[in-house]
Amino acid sequence: MSRTVPPGRFIAVVGPSGAGKDSVMEAYCAAHPDVMRTRRVITRSEEAVGEDADGVSPAEFDALAAAGGFALHWQAHGLSYGIPASVEAALAEGRDVMANLSRSVLPLLQERFARSAIVLITAPAEVLAMRLAARGRETPEEQARRLKRAQFQLAEGLDPIVIQNDGTLAEAVAGIDAALQPERA
């Protein structure tokens, strides 16, 4: 009799710009090598400072989307974002997958994936402002707009794990671990 492997979880990471999502994800996946960290595909050049993604042209993005190359895709901040369809194989094998998403696609998680979790990473406004200025990717005006959006609300019915990322990365990873541990068995 063969044992059926339950599908892995799609762990969606969201939060305001400057919250440290990429740093926390990197630290979490380093501590959990069995978790697949997925790079987004974005219509931004690969040379963009601080962006952990694969850059493509808008035409390339549209072609990938039309060919079913994305498990999820959306538009935000004037750019197109996608999660490669390759995550589906990892999930089917029982591996958890972690990806940086936009809050706009969170309502699709439960209908798109058999198992999912949402991790909301945030930080105080002064920490966000400092991080945005340090990364140097946006103009001061764009930084101000991102800071205004920092206090966003998630869609009703979503129950995220909230991580206040104003301490060490180890503390942020421990917070995610504590919240996800009951499901890891």
Buried (B, 14 or more C-beta within 10 A) or exposed (E): EEEEEEBBBBBBBBBBBBBBBBBBBBBBBEBBEEBBBBBBBBBBEEEEEEBBBBBBEEEBBBEBBEEEBBBBBBEEBEBBBBBBBEBBEBBEEBBBBBBBBBBBBBBBBBEBBEBBBBBBBBBEEEBBBEBBEEBEBBEEEEBEEBBEEBEEEBEEEBEBBEBBBBEEBEEBBBBBEEBBEEEEE
